[in-house]
Amino acid sequence: MEQRTNLTGLDLRAEIDRLRKERNAVILAHYYQKPEIQDIADFVGDSLDLSRKAQATDAEVIAFCGVRFMAETAKILSPEKVVVLPDMNAGCSLEDSCPPEQFAAFRAQHPDAIALTYINCSAAVKALSDVIVTSSSAEKILSQIPKDQKIIFGPDRNLGGYLARKTGRDLILWPGVCIVHEAFSETELLKLRAQHPGAPVAAHPECPPVILDHADYVGSTSGILKYAQEFQGDTLIVATEPHIIHQMEKALPDKHFIGAPGADGNCNCNICPYMALNTMEKLYVALRDLEPRIEMEEELRLKAKKSLDAMLAMASGTVGMGDLGPAKVTGD
């Protein structure tokens, strides 16, 4: 708390800009970050796209305003750079749901299966995987795998279930979920649609099936942003973490964007508590002290990178595109 107290009276934006230049740093912000962090970032986007953009710069420091697995991915791709995360407690419910030792045991139970693993996992789980996927690359990668090949998909059972229904593939699902996307309420969504007749719903595939069944578009954060630019009409209901709406409102001020509600219709339960841990104060301290930083053993980094490289070899053109398509999927 002493560090926080000493920040009283500082112009944080100016100080962050100063430190960014002094440290030769690049600031990354995921779409789920608070607006003030998005606005000061060099790049705003999806997790892997951000890591690749930082990799392509000559920056010596990456300040990743996101969650821990995202900062780890940046370190995997840019081992020579210092990678700091404003709050090391910024984890992820999907990562937490898939401890590496349990995932290794699960793989051992299915020796004939390969592991396609969603990028929302730890570096240790990436190292245990064959191919990492994003919500925008998963379908393209699945299409390249023989249909008789058994596949483990984790840690998100909702994304895995969506892909299984859409492609007809039989996937062995790890039982993890995102607490943010699980919070959306079908009943409240239907009420919202009744209040805004004709307004389409754009949903992230981490949402449960009862939400996806009502979606007019299903895609990653980048895909939802693209859909927001292209849909006909002036009102869009958005079923993902609501801080993405900041980018929509900046790009499309004449359109109206409504965050899908949680169970009581107006709770903040769809705001990611992990993303919210990052603040301007913590970003300033991270750039000032170059702490907390992501450290990783080289053996682990190389094993994790192998599964990321496999994804990029199979679907590099999908990174940052986010398009899972407008098709509505129904079923269990």
KOLVEXZA-811640 format. One record per residue: x negated, y negated, z of N, C-alpha, C, O in turn. Coordinates in steps of 0.2 Angstrom, whole numbers, plus 5000, padded with zeros to 4 digits. Example, Ala and Ser with C-alpha at 12.3 -4.5 7.8 and 13.67 -1.06 7.14 Angstrom:
! KOLVEXZA-811640
493450285039493850225039493450165039492950175042
493650115035493250055036493650005039493349945040
END
This chain:
! KOLVEXZA-811640
499650065000500050005000499649945000499849884998
498949945002498549885003498449854996498449794995
498349904991498249884984498849844981498749794978
499449864983500049834981500049764984500249724980
499949764990500049694994499549644991499749584990
498949664989498449614986498649594979498349544976
499149614976499449594969499849534970500049514964
500049514976500549464976500249394973499749374974
500649364969500549304965500149314959500049264955
499949374957499649394951500149384945500649404945
499849354939500249364933500049434930499549434926
500449484931500349544929500249554922499749594920
500649524918500549534911499949504908499549534904
499749444911499149414909498549454911498049464907
498549484917498049524920497949584916497349614915
498549614914498449684910498149664904497749704901
498349614900498049594894497349584895496949604890
497149554900496349534901496049604902495449614899
496249644906495949714907495949754901495449794900
496449754897496549794891495949774887495649814884
495749704886495249684882494549704885494149734882
494449694892493849714895493649784895493149804894
494149824896494049894896494149934889493949994888
494249894884494349914877494849974878494750034876
495449954880495950004882496550004877496649944874
496850054876497550054872498050074877497950124881
498650044877499150054882499750094878499950064873
499950154880500450194877501050194882500950194888
501650184879502250184883502750234879502950224873
503050284883503550324880504150284880504250234884
504650304876505250274875505650274881506150234882
505550314886505950314892505650274898505850274903
505150234896504850184901505250124902505650104897
505150084907505550024908505349974903504849974900
505849934901505749884896505149844896504749834891
504949814902504349774903503749814901503249784899
503749884902503149924900503149934893502549934890
503649944890503749954883503449894879503149894874
503649834882503549774878502749754879502549714875
502449784884501749764884501249814881500649804880
501549874879501149924876500949914869501249874865
500349944867500149944860500549984856500649964850
500750044858501150084855501750114859501650124865
502350114856502850144860503150204855503250194849
503250264858503450314854503550384858503650384864
503650434854503650504857502950524860502450494858
502950574864502350594867501750614863501250584863
501850654858501250684854501050624849500450614848
501550594846501450544842500950484845500550464842
501150474851500750424855500050444856499550404855
499950504858499250534859498850534852498250524852
499150544847498850544840498650474838498150464835
499050434839498950364838498350334842497850304839
498350354848497750334853497150364850496550334851
497150434848496550464846496250434840495650434839
496650394836496450364830496150294831495850264826
496150274837495950204838495150214841494950264842
494850154841494150154844494150134851493650124854
494750144855494850124862494450174866494350234864
494150154871493750194876494150214882494050264885
494750184883495250204888495950204885496150164881
496250254888496950264886497350264893497250294897
497850214893498250204899498950234896499250194892
499150284899499750324896500350314901500350344906
500750264899501350254903501850304901502250294897
501850364904502350414903502350464909502350444915
502250534907502150574913501550624912501250614907
501450664917500750694917500550734911500050734909
501050774909500950824903500750774897500350804893
501050724896500850674890500150654891499750654886
499950624897499250604898498750664897498250654894
498950724899498550784898498450794890497850804888
498950784886498950794879498450744876498050764872
498550684878498050634876497350654877496850644873
497150684883496550704885496350764881495750764879
496750804879496550864875496350844868495850864866
496650794866496550764859495950714859495650704854
495850684865495350634865494850644871494850604876
494450694871494150714877493550654879493350654885
493350624874492850574875493150504878492750464881
493750494878494050434881494250454888494450504890
494250394892494550394899495350394898495550344895
495650434901496350434901496650424908496550464913
497050374909497350354916498050354915498350344910
498350374921499150384921499250334927499050344933
499650284927499850244932500050274939499850254944
500450324938500550364944500550434943500850464939
500050474946499950544945500550584948500550644946
500950554951501550594953502150594948502650624949
501950564942502450564937502450624933502050634928
502850674936502850744933503350754928503550704925
503650814928504150824923504550894925504150934927
505150884926505550944928505451004924505451064926
505350994917505251054913504551084915504451144915
504051044915503351064917503351104924503151154925
503751074929503851104935504151174935504051214939
504651184930504951244930504551304927504851354927
503951284925503551334921502851344924502451324921
502751364930502151374933501651424928501951474926
501051404927500651444923500651524924500651564920
500551534931500451604933501151644932501151704930
501751614932502351644931502451654923502751704921
502251604920502251604912501851664910502051704905
501251674913500751724911501151794912501051834908
501451804918501751864919502351874915502451934913
502751824913503251824908503051854901503351894898
502451824899502151844893501951924893502051954888
501751944899501552014899502052054899502052114897
502652034901503252074900503552084893503952124891
503252044889503452044882502852044877502751994874
502452094877501852094874501852094867501352074863
502452104863502452104856502652034854502752024848
502851984859503051924857502551864857502051874860
502651824852502151764852502551704856503151714857
502151664858502451604863502451544859501951514857
503051514857503151454855503351404861503951424864
502951364863503151324869503251254868502851214864
503751224870503851154870503351114873503051134878
503151054870502651014872502650994880502150974883
503250994882503450974889503251024894503651054897
502551034894502251084899501551064901501251024897
501251104905500651084908500051104903500251144898
499451084903498951104899498751174900498651214895
498851204906498751274908499251314904499051374902
499851294903500351334900500251324892500351374888
500051274890499851264883499251314881499351344876
498851324886498251364885498551444884498151484881
499051454887499351524887499851534881500151584880
499951484877500351484871500051494865499451484864
500451514860500151524853500251464849499851444845
500851434849501051374845501451324850501951344853
501251264850501551214854502051184849501951174843
502651164851503151134846503451074850503451064856
503651024846504050964848504750974846504951024842
505250934848505950944846505950924839506450954835
505550894836505550874828505150924824505350934818
504750964827504351014823504551084824504451134820
504951104829505151174831505451214825505251264824
505951174822506351214817505851234811505951284808
505451184809505051194803504551254805504351294801
504251254811503851304813504151374813503951424811
504751374816505151434816505251464809505251524808
505351424804505551444797504951484794504951514789
504351464797503651494794503551564798503051594796
503851584803503751644807504151704804504751694804
503951764803504351814800504951834805504851824811
505451844802506051854806506051914811506451914815
505651964809505552014814505052004819504952054824
504751954819504251934825504651914831505051864831
504551944837504851924843504551854845503951844845
504951814848504651744850504951734857505551734858
504451714861504651684868504651604866504251574863
505251574869505251504869505351474876505851494879
504951424877504951394884504751324884504451304878
504751284889505151304895505851274895506251294900
506051244889506751214889507251264886507251274880
507751294890508151344887508751304883509051334879
508851244884509351204880509051194873509451204868
508451174872508151164866508151234862508251234857
507851284866507851354863508451374861508551404856
509051364865509651394863509951354857510251384853
509851294857510051254851509751284845510051294840
509051294845508651314839508951384837508951404831
509051424842509351494841509951494837510051534833
510451454840511051444836511051414829511351434825
510651364829510551334822510251374817510451374811
509751414819509351454814509551524814509351564809
509951554819510051624819509551664822509551724821
508951634824508451674827508551694834508951664838
508351754836508451784843507851764847507251794846
507851714851507351694855507351714862507951724865
506751734865506751754872506651684876506051664876
507151664880507151604883506851594890507051634894
506451554891506251534898506751494901507051454897
506951504907507551474910507451404913507651384918
507051354909506951294912507451244909507651254904
507551184912507951134910507651064912507251054917
507851014908507650944910508250914914508850914913
508050894920508550874925508950804922509550794924
508650764918508950704916509450724911510050704911
509350774906509850794901510350834904510950844901
510250874909510750914912511250874916511750894917
511050814917511550764921512150744917512650714920
512150744910512650714906513350754908513250824908
513850724908514550754909514950764903515050704900
515150814901515650824895516250784896516450754892
516550794902517150754904517150684903517550654900
516550654906516450584905516250564898516450504896
515950604894515750594887516450584883516450544879
516850634884517550634881517950564882518250544878
517850544889518250484891517950424887518250384884
517250424886516950374883517050374875517150314873
517150434872517350434865518050404864518150374859
518450424869519150394869519150324869519650294866
518750294873518750224874518450184867518550124866
518050224864517650194858517850244852517350274849
518450244849518550294844518150274838518050224836
517950334835517550324829516750314830516350324826
516550304836515850294838515550364838515750404842
514950374834514650434834514250444841514050394844
514050504842513650524848512950554845512950594841
512450524847511750554846511450584852511450544857
511250644852511050674858510350714857510150734851
509950714862509350744862509450824863509950844867
509050864860509250934860509050964867509151024868
508750934872508750954879509350954882509450974888
509850924880510550924883510850994883510651034878
511251004887511651074887512151074881512351024878
512251144880512751154874513351114874513651094869
513651104880514351064880514250994878514750964876
513650964878513550894876513350904868513650864865
512950944867512750954859513350964855513350944849
513851004858514451024854514850964852515250964847
514750904855515150844854514650794850514950734848
514050814848513550764845513650764838513850814834
513650704835513650694828512950704825512850714819
512450694829511750694827511350724833511450704839
510950774832510450804837509750794835509550814829
509350754839508650744837508250724842508550704848
507650714841507150694846507250614847507650584844
506850584852506950514853506850474846507150434845
506250494843506150454836506750474831506950424828
506950534831507550544827508150504829508550484824
508350504835508850464837508850384835509250354833
508250364836508050294834508250284826508550234824
507950334823508050324815508850334814509050294809
509150374817509950384816510250314818510750294815
510050284823510350224825510250164820510750124819
509750174816509650124811510150144805510250094801
510250204804510650224798511350234798511750244793
511650244804512350264805512750214803512650154804
513350224800513850184798514250164804514550204808
514350094805514750074811514350034815513750014814
514650004821514249954825514149984832513849944836
514450044834514350064841514150134841514350184837
513650154845513350224845513250244853513050204857
513550304854513450334861512750374861512650414856
512350364866511750394866511650434872511650414878
511550504870511450554876510750574876510550624874
510350524879509650544881509450494887509950444888
508850494889508650444894508750374892508550354886
509150334895509450264893508950214891509050164888
508350214893507850164892507650164884507350114882
507850214881507750214873508150154870507950134865
508650144873509150094871508750024870508949984866
508250014874507949944873507649934866507649884864
507349994864507049984857507649974852507549944847
508150014853508750004848509049934848509149904843
509049904854509349834854508849784851509049734849
508249794852507749754849507749754842507749704838
507849814839507749824832508449804828508449784823
509049824832509649814829510149774834510549804837
510049704835510349664839511149664838511549644842
511349674832512049664830512449734831513049734830
512149784834512449844835512549854843512149824847
512949894845513149904852512949984854513150024850
512549984859512350054861512550064868512450024872
512850124869513050144875512750214878512750264874
512450204884512150264886512750314889513250294892
512650384887513150434889513150434897512550434900
513750444900513750444907513550514911513650564908
513450504917513350564921514050584924514550564922
514050624929514650654932515150604935515750624934
514950554938515450504940515550444936515950404937
515250454930515450404925514950344925514950304919
514650324930514250264930513550274934513250224936
513450334936512850344940512150334936512150334930
511650324940510950324936510650384936510050384935
510950444936510650504937510350524930509950574930
510550494924510150504918509550464917509250464911
509350424922508650394922508150444924508250464930
507650454921507150494923506750474929506450414929
506750504935506450484941505650484940505350444944
505450524936504750534935504450474931503950444933
504750464925504550404921504650334925504250294924
505150334930505250274933504650254938504650204941
504250304940503650294945503150244942502850214946
503150244935502650194932502950124933503450114931
502450084935502650014936502149964933501549994932
502249904932501749854930501249854935500649844933
501349854941500849844946500349904946499749894946
500649964945500250024945499850024938499250054938
500150004933499749994926499149954927498549964925
499249894931498749854932498149884936497549874934
498349914941497849954946497450004942496850014943
497850044938497550094934496950064929496450094928
497150014926496649984921496049954925495549954923
496249924931495749894935495249944938494649934938
495449994941495050044944494950104940494450144942
495250114934495150174930495350234934495050284933
495850224938496050284942496850274943497050214943
497250324944497050394943496950414936497250394931
496450454935496250484928496350554927496350594932
496450574921496550644920495850674918495550654914
495750724922495150764921495350834919495850864921
494950864915495150934913494450974911494050944908
494451034913493851084911493851094904494451104901
493251094901493251104894493551164891493851164886
493451224895493751284893494451284892494751304887
494751254897495551244897495751194891496251214888
495351144890495551094885495551124878495951114874
495051164877494951204870495551254869495751254864
495651284875496251334874496951304873497351324869
497051244876497651214875497651174868498151174865
497051154866497051124860497151174854497451154849
497051234855497151284850497851284848498051294842
498251284853499051294852499251224849499751234845
499051174851499251104848498951104840499351084836
498351124839498151134832498551174828498651164822
498851234831499251274827499851234825500151244819
500151194829500751164828500651114822501051104817
500051074823499951024818499751054811499951024806
499451114811499351144804500051174801500051174795
500551184805501151214802501651154801502051164797
501551104805502151044804501850974806502250944809
501250964803500950894805501450834803501450784806
501750844797502150794795502750774799503150724797
502950814804503550804808503350754814503850734817
502750754815502550714821502850644821502650604816
503250624826503450554826504050544821504350494821
504250594818504850594813505550604817506050574816
505450664821506050674825506650704822507150694826
506650724816507350744813507450814814507150854810
507950834818508250894818508850904814509150954813
509050844811509650854806510250834809510350844815
510750814805511450794808511950854809512450844811
511750914807512150964808512450974815512050974820
513050984816513351004823513351074824513551114819
513051094830513051164831513551184837513551144842
513851234836514351264841514151324844513751364840
514451354849514251414852514051414859514051364862
513851474861513651474868512951434869512651434875
END
